[in-house]
Amino acid sequence: MSKTRWILKDWSFKACDEQDWLKANVPGCVHTDLLANGKIPDPFYGTNEKEVQWIDKQDWEYESRFDVPDELLSLPRLELVFSGLDTYADVSVNGQPLLSADNMFRTWKADVKPLLKQGANTIHIRFRSPVQEDLPKLDKLGYALPASNDQSEVGGLGERKVSIFARKAPYHYGWDWGPRFVTSGIWRDVWIEGWEEYRIQDLFIEQMNVSAAEARLKAVAEIEAEAEGSRMIRLCTGDFVWEQEVELIHGINRVELPVTIPSPKLWWCRGMGEANLYEFRADLLSGEKVIASKSVQTGLRTVRLVREKDEAGSSFYVELNGVPVFAKGANHIPNDSFITEVTEERYRHEIATAAASNMNMLRVWGGGIYEQDIFYRLCDEYGIMVWQDFMFACSMYPGDEAFLNNVRVEAEENVKRLRNHPSIVLWCGNNEIDTAWSHYTEHGGWGWKQQYTTDIREKLWSDYEKIFHAILPDAVGAFAPGMPYWPSSPMFDLTGDVRQHATNDSAAGDIHYWGVWHNEEPFEHYNVYVGRFMSEYGFQSFPEYKSVRRYAEESDLQLESPVMLAHQKNGHGNRLIKQYMDKYMHEPKDFPSFLYMSQVLQAEAMKMAIEAHRRRKPYCMGTLYWQMNDCWPVASWAGMDYFGRWKALQYTAKNSFRDIALSIDGTREGEVGFYVISDVLQPVSGTVHIQVMNMEGTVLKDMREAFAMEQNASVKVVTSAVEELLQGRSGQDTFVLAHLEIADEIMDTKLHYFVSMKELALEAPDIEIHEAEGSGGTAFELRSRKLAKQVWISGDAEGFFSDNFFDLVPGVARTVQFFGRAKDDDALMPAVPGALSVRSMTDFIRNS
């Protein structure tokens, strides 16, 4: 078998109008290469973002000089492959033009055999400025296209928004949580691939009918042949082997091999079973000699997006292996403004965090990238389902033939690249465009269409439909048969009339509820606006102090300082955090306390939302908060900051997403409801143990309620009147402690307060912490004399605790364990946290 892949690593770069070449890292980009060479300041620090906006106005060139190994050069077929060029690039080899690229999301390849020679060779790439490339397109169009999050003013372009013209990561142009760094460069590997006679370009394991009894599959191999004739194809996985004789012609051959696996081990999402994976290998044989080979990994499962009419409207949920799944998770954005800075360890930390937080789904949001392969492999491995957007968000797009053809190839390539991953359970056309434009309402949407004449409105909508109602679903249908497709998130249904567009009270489709935050509505509205699938909602906070100090000096630690405003991309974000804090929280005593209080505030909001959604199961069957992660150090909606440090929200999500959870609803006037929510596939029975306590831990009332429930359900166990629970006592110094007990084991614990956090009569709790016996310094037991609210444990080491930002009940010990960030495959190893700091809310309150 003669096939060789030779990766090109030795690169230099420079601005096209300069003479001196500098060392470049590939994969990488101009910004990171300039930083590595000391030519620009750290773009993430202070207000440096504005200091590097000149970079995207220039053309840049990259060059690699190399000798081709003789064994590679001797092969009859040589192909130069760029798996990622960002974005407008002209490639030449030894001075001869080879190809031009215009899409960051596509693979670019060309026959390079006639151009390579023995001895020194040169590959040269000229990256044209994406800004200068696209400004003429805006002028030619004659009117602006909506692009709400394109921060053109930061880029020195005024109102001239050009992001929509480039098939490039939209968030590079800025977002309301991210900076504007419009990159250029080689962002994925470059290699020369040599081969002779045959190669298997692609292997797809199409899942025709999968059940616990039998998996009927079809292996589809794409074989490129230089020679014609009969050959044998052999497919194997584990102890199973299938063979079939095939007749190959010159060119591309599509070969199908039917496969049946009895009693397969199914792939399940986290919490419902094992994420079993199969490795399939296809060999092309000439006699007994293997002349071409290809391996892929996949998991065997059935997946369906269930949208069936019911008495309330229409359902919207993922069905996995015939079982309805309540989706629990968050929206994922790229982990860095500079994508190639994201290491495998950083990806693993994110996905391990999702699994440790009891999540089973991440939504790859449409303003970022089709993620790197390692992201999906980790989701496969950890059992995290993926809602996969195509890369379109919050904008209207051109509809000229060249743009549409570019999108068509992009969609086909990426569906083919990702279709073997069992974690991907849904493809979605775009983020928020259907509701933003709201074509079938006169005054709805974000005010976009009101800026245009009727003729232009109709043209823009027609262009929209070509992409999201034709090109993208056609790509999914052709290259990932049976995979669900949803045109836009959020959306009610594809009705072609006013009903199509989602509202906050839609009884079908999915909802992005932003009444809390953007509309400044109270947290309590999370209990009011609950849809069939809550695919976005959120509330902001700041990172912790040591993360903020990575981009700010002590003198910058003021809410309205230039640095704090530069690292708050949502225009009124800092004001909104303070406004909500004034409503619900005690006043923080200083700025570091404000950082802590902002995280507690965010966590309280998200706890209310998540549990409101889960209590409404099966009416509501999904809750994905905005957002999982950050692309730079910033105040944002993330539960985990740029450095991978868990905020209070991440711990709250972990507790509120438990597979069997207790939830307390105190939103109904004069009563408190106690619910048990189960996502497991067996019936559950047990007891809810309810105690009313004062701040010293004295039990004032004690009651138990037995329950029994079906699998995969939510049930209200008991409702108690507030008067009965308080019995004339003040809600300021009284609270409820409730345990969910199953088979003499406490499965969950929740506290309920009768007043807002701001009104609680808190006193210094006098917390004691001791190393847990036998833990080797990785676990600790905490006790307090009085109620300790939002106890925050921090250490020197990077990692997370088994629990944090919790309320410590007097007389009730709490043991927590620390898990360090690992450098190997095991991301959840107990570790020593270093010097510990233990604080609670009274340590951060003014005049406490």
Disulfide bonds with the S-S distance in Angstrom:
none
